[in-house]
Amino acid sequence: MKLWEGRFEKPLDKLADDFNESLSFDKALWQVDITASIAHATMLGKCGIITEDEANSIVEGLNGIYADIEQGALALQGAEDIHSFVENELTRRIGDAGKKLHTARSRNDQVATDMRLEVRRGINRLTNLLKGLVETLLDRAREGARYIMPGFTHLRKAQPISCGQYFNAYSEMFLRDMDRLCDAERRISVMPLGSAALAGTSYPIDREITKELLGFQEISENSLDAVSDRDFVAEYIFCASLTLAHLSRLCEDTILYTSEEFGYWEIPDELSTGSSIMPQKKNPDLPELVRGKAGRVYGDLMAILTVIKGIPLAYNKDLQEDKEPYFDAAKTAENCVAIYTELMKRIKLNVNAMYEAAGAGYATATDVADYLAKRGVPFRDAHAITGKIVRYCIEQEKTLPSLTLEEFKAASHVFEADVLEAVKTRNSAEARDSVGGSSHRAVRRGITAIKRRLAKY
Ligand code: ARG
């Protein structure tokens, strides 16, 4: 039964009905829809808009529907959308009282309320998953605080860094993602219920009651805006998009670092895949897939941004198109964070390979220039002298740590014996003890700071 069929002589064409329906995807809202209806009915009873008996009977009926769906005893089918489904089922179960549930309410404020409740749940799930990921990265950072690996710029070896600092860098990104979700939740926690179709309601409702029952922080101030605002869906998907952007960077590193050419990390067999033709292959399918899923979530973001543009006030059916992008983005982001947490937990670090790679490629050249500059040579001159030393190494097929003091002195008389220490790979990373730097002490300070920020969640 359609909720609106009274005005029509003929039933909806089958093709139109199939096109119009949303139950096939908004059935995922069943929990929040019933919860919001229970709050609404309770409020109607308390305000004397329906009798207490009617309210009780509605609440009881809705609880029964909730339990049956939960147990798989009631199939979500045969209605236009989840709101119609629940109301039809309620009326089938409790009779006329069920028909009073929709008093002082419209599906417009109902669906806007449901979506806010649902996105809030999604925020909690994604935040918890991100917390697990950061905890895992913290474990790896503790383990890797004294491991040395090459740091890159332009994907060229730049300076030796602590492996712990590397993992902390990703924790920073994911902590920002958590912070963003938390911030978005503040704006999501504004209740549209009570806005009715668009203009508010003439019934003596008490929105404070429903607000408290549903755990919203605030009540919307403008009913026209409240029924047609989907900014929060776009905000959530934007947050998820940035998380995927960060994961995608980590994927790229994983794919490079686990390649034969790099060999810094190893993906365990149980998280790797093979090739159907090349027996030797061990492929990084999981990081590649996560990197690819970033494109998919960006697509969801474009979809919602495009849906909400050009919508005249107030509600328009276009807004039904908020759901699939949201559900897709939420499921994808959650799955990607979960799989990457496992991957980061189990990835094997080839400590020696990372250390050796960090020492190759003149990665301590900056330390040579800094050595001179700290002894009074203007940095620009120090840079040029060091450039010449690097050229000498390339010609002589030598590394910086293998040069003798005489060879250094040939480039500048400022060099003393301690330059031989300054160019050692580990010493280079350890010298960078500035806040946020690569010394193991700086990394430990970083770990403490991340732990402190994580404790808020
Ligand atoms: N399925 C609809 C949606 O998701 C519910 C609201 C319908 N409201 C209406 N005025 N037709 O937006």
Boltz pocket constraint, residues with backbone or C-beta under 6 A from the ligand:
constraints:
  - pocket:
      binder: B
      contacts: [[A, 22], [A, 26], [A, 80], [A, 81], [A, 107], [A, 108], [A, 111], [A, 315], [A, 316], [A, 317], [A, 319], [A, 320], [A, 321]]
      max_distance: 6.0
